[in-house]
Each structure stands twice: as C-alpha cells, then as structure tokens.
Amino acid sequence: MTEEQDDPVWRAAWAWVRREHDREGFDEAARVELVTWLLADPLHRKAYDKAARLWLLAGLVPPVVDVEAWKKSQARPSSQEDA
C-alpha cells in the first residue's frame, strides 16, 4: 500500500475530486462543504491540488489498447470465412 493510500487527508482529497466531477451529485451545498474542508487546513488544499492534477493527467492519457479498434481490425469479411 502506498503512503498516500494510508493518508486520510489524501483519501479525502481524492474523494472530493471524484465527487466534484460527478456533476449530478455536486451541488452548491457540496461546493460549500468542499471549500470549508479546503480552508480548514493548508494540507487539505495541497492534497486536493495534487489529486486534481492526477485526475487531469489520467484524463489526458489515452488508453493503451483500443479494444474496439482491435476487434474491427481482426474481423474478416464473411466471404473470406466461407472460403
């Protein structure tokens, strides 16, 4: 287990980032709760910023294998299958 996984501040920051990106579950009340948490301790803001950067980077990394494209490249026309 990594040090971050053992850190309750990191776990909370990561949960906030995930929650914030859930548009349906993140309303004004949640935003107030997040801001309150961020202002409670400078470590909260530091962990949140790190988690938000990780979220952004993960979204920019393309998948290693595009399964659908691979399946299409493997498909043979039915006329070849009958031969």
N, C-alpha and C positions, 0 to 999 in steps of 0.2 A: 504494500500500500504506500502511496506517495505521501509526502509530508502534507501536501495540500488537502488530500482526502481526509487526513486526520484533523485538520484545522476547521473548527466550527465557523469561523469568520469566512473562510474560503467557501465552505459549503453553502453558507447563507448568501454570499455574493453570487455564486453560480446559480443558486435557486432564483435570486432576483433577476438575473439576466435572462434566464429561461422564461420566467414568469412575465417579464416585460415584453418579450417577443410573442407572447400569447395574446394577441390583440383582443380577443373576446373576454379574457379574464383579467385584463389590466385596465381598470377604470381610474377615475380621478382619486378615489379613496386609496387605491393601491399605490398610486403615484405619491400621495401624501405620506403613506406608510414607508415607501422606499426612501423618500427624501429625509424623513425623520431618522431612519436607520443610518443613512449615509452621514448625517450630521452628528450622530451620537458618538462617533469615534473616527479619527483620521485613518485608522487601519481598515475601517469598513470601506471608505472611499478608494483606498489603494487596492484592496482586494476586488472591489466592484470594477474598477478600471481595467485591471488585469483580466478578469473574467469576460468583460465586454470585448476586449481586444481578441481574446481567444475565440469568442463567438464569431467575431467578424472574420478572423483568419480562417476558421473552419468553413465558413460560408464561401470563401474565395478559393478554396482548394477543390479542384474538380475530382470527381470520383475516379478511382484507379481503373476500374473496369466499367465500361458502359455495357451492361448486360443485354439490353435491348438491341443495341447496335451489333453486338457479337452474335446474338441469335439470328438476326437478319443476315449477317454475313455467312452464317453456317447453313442457312436454308437453301435447299436446291429446288429448282423448278420441278413441278410434278412430272414433266415429261422425262426428265433425267432419272427420276426414281423408278419409272416403269421399265427403263432400258436394261 
